[in-house]
Amino acid sequence: MEPGETVTGTGPEPVLGVAPGQVYGVGVGPGDPDLMTVRAHRLISGAEVIAYPVLETAESFARSVAGAVIPPSAREIPIRIPMTIEREPAQAAYDHGSRCIAAELDDGRDVVVLCEGDPFFFGSFMYLFSRLSSRYRVEVVPGVSSLTACAAVLGSPLAARDEVLTIVPGTLPDAELGRRIDGNEAVAIIKVGRHLPRIRSVLDRLGLTDSAGYVERATLPSQRIMPLRDAPAAAPYFSMILINRTRDPWL
């Protein structure tokens, strides 16, 4: 199931006489809790129910960012996402998570859903939005995205004047990756992680290695920033490459 599709009839019947609650999809930013917006802080600190996706074998990154402001009394709904490349198990997890959230909403409780970065910039919240927005009130609260955070810590503007910024997932096949990068003035390569070695090869062939900056774990204490040519052999999941053909990324 893709974003934009909805699941209907999956929640319990609403409690009679009780107005349904509202969903808040809240971006908590790229990692540094100080980069949560004032609105995000207010909603999280006053929440009755908090939901967040979490990989089965790890802790929730979004929850770790917001943890200090989550009320001890808040009910938590972890949406456990299987570690698999197949889409169906993850979609089933979001189906289940949306049903759990719907049960709270039908009892009249608002639900704050945490999302790292921004909910609508490759954010996991979009999968819940597609399942809930046709039946309940949903508000999306923007957050500082990894894209803008990486540009800030790298000290390189994403784009200026008439430049066109192209955002490319590093998961694309090599030929498609090269085609989407080649000829563009400004490029952000996201979802780098284990794909770093072959992304390097593509950029080497295009002659762009010296125009690229590398950032991992932006805004966190373990943050690393360097020219791509000096980047490590392996990259963590939270890493990004920024390229600008028209100026040195190290302004």
N, C-alpha and C positions, 0 to 999 in steps of 0.2 A: 504493500500500500504506500502510495506516495503522498507528500504534503499536498493539501488541497482536497484530499478525499476525507470523508467523514464516516464514522461508525455511529449508527443510530440504534436506539433501543437496547443499548448495552448496560445502562445503569438501572438501579432500582427505581420504583415509582416515587415521585416526590412526596414528602410528608405533607399531609393536608394542612392548609392554613399557614404554611411556612414559605416565605419567598426564597427562591434559590439563591445561593451565594454567588460570588463573582470570582473569576480566575484572574490572577495577575502573573503574567510571564515577566519575570524580573531579571534583567541583565545585571550581573554582579561585577562585571569588568574582567580584566585580563589576569588578575592575580593579587595585586596589592589591595588590601581591604580599604585603604584610603581613597582608592579610585572608584568605589561605589558611589553612585549618585545620592543626593540627599533624599530623593523620593524612594530609591531602593532601600536605603537604611530605614526610613520611616515605615515602609510596608513590612519589611522583614521583622523589625523589632516589635511590631504590633500584631504579628500573625498568630492566628489560632492553629492553622494547619500549614505546614511547609512540605512541598514535594520537590524531588530532584532526581534526575537520572544518575545512575552509578553503575560502572562496570562490575560484573560479578566478582572479579578478582582484585578490586581496588576500592579505595575510598572515593567519595564524591569530591571532585575538585571544587565545584561550585559551592558545596556546603562548607568546605574548609575555608573558602574566602569569607563567607558570611557567618561562620560559626559563632563569632564573638557577640553577634547581635541577635541571634535566634533565641527567643524566650525559652526558658527551661520547661515551661508548661506547654509549649507548642507540640501538637501531634505531628509526627513526621511520616511521610510516605516515600520511601526509597523505591525508585523504579529501576529494577535490576536488569541491566542489558547484557545479554550473553556475549562472550568474546568469540565471535565467529564472523567469517566473511559473508555467510549466507544472510540474506535480508529477512527471511521469514521469522527466525527467532526474535530478532530485535523488534520487528513490527508487532509480534504477539506480545512482547513486553510492554510496548506502548499502548496496545489495546487494553491490557490488564491495568496499567497505570491510569489510563483515562477512566476506567470503570471505578477504580478506587477514589479518584478525584471527584467523579460524578456523585458518588455516594455522599461525600462530605458536602458538596454543593446542594444536593437535594435535601439535606438536613439543615440548610440555611447558613452553612459556614463558608466564608471566603477561603480560597486556597492560594497561597503564594508559591509559585513554581520558580525555583532558582535555575539560572542558566549562565554558564561562564561566558564572558564577553558580552555580546549583544544577542538577544533572542532570535533576531531575524537575519543575522549574518552567520550562516552555516551553523545556527544554534539548534540544539536538540529540542527546544521548546516548540519548534514549528510542527513537529510530529504530534504533539499533544494539541496544539492549536487546531490542526486539521480535524481532529476527532471531537473537539469540544465546542468550537466557536459557533456551530450552527444551532446549538441548544442552550448555551449559557453566555452570559456577558463575559467578555474576555478583554482585558487591557494589556497591551504590550508596553513594558517600561524599558526604553532603550538603555544600553550600557556602553561603556568604553570598550571598543572592539580590540582584538589583538592586532588588527591592521594598523589602527591609529597609534596603539601603544608601541608597536615595533618601530614605526616611523619616528616617534618621539624619542625613544631611547637611542636609536641609531643616529639621531640628529640629521635626518634627511627628509625634506618635504616629499610627500607622496607624489604630488603633481603641482605644476604651476602654469599660469597663463593658459595656453590652449592645448597643453599636454593631455593625452588620454591615458587614464590609468586602467590597466588590464589585470584582473585577478584570476590566477590560474591555479587549479588544484594540482599538486605534485603527483597525484595518483594517476593522472592521465598517461596513456602510452607514450613512449618516447617521440614518435613521429607527430602525434597530435600536440604534445607539449611544445615541441620545437615550432610547430606551425603557429600556435597561438602566441608564442613569445616573439617570434621573429618579426621585426619591423615596427614593434610598438615602442613608444618613447619611455613609458614607465610601467613596470610590471611588479606585481607582488605574487610570489609563489608560496602558497599555503599548503598545509597538510604535508610537510616535508618528511619528518620522521625517518623511517627506514628507506625512503625513496631517495635520500640525499645522494648516494653514489651515482645513480643514473641521471639525476637532475644535474649534477656537476658535469657529467659527460655531455649532456645536451647543451649546456651553457658554454662549455669549452668549444664545441663544434661551431657555435654561433658567435664565438669571440666575445662573450659577455662576462666572463669570469671576473675580470678586473673592474667591471662596472657594478658588481653585486656586493651587497652587504648582507651579513648573516646575523640573525638574532635568535637566541633560544631562551625560553622561560622569561619573557619580557616582564619587567616590574617586580619579579620575585627576587629574594636574596641570592638565589643561584643563577641569576641572569648572566648571559654571556653575549658579548657584542664583538664582531670582528669582520674584516673583509672575508668574503667567501673563500678566497684562495687560502686563508689560514684556518678555516673551519675544521672541526674534528671529522674523523672518518665516519662516525655514527652520530645521528641527531636524535634528540628526544621528540616525542609527539608534539610538544609545544615549541615549534621552531618555524622560522619564516625566512625567506630570501627576498630582498627588495633590490630592484634594478632600475637605474635611470640612465638612459643613453646620452642625455644632453648635459649632464653635470656629474661631478665626482660625488658619490654618496657620502663621502666624509667631509661635509662642509665645515 
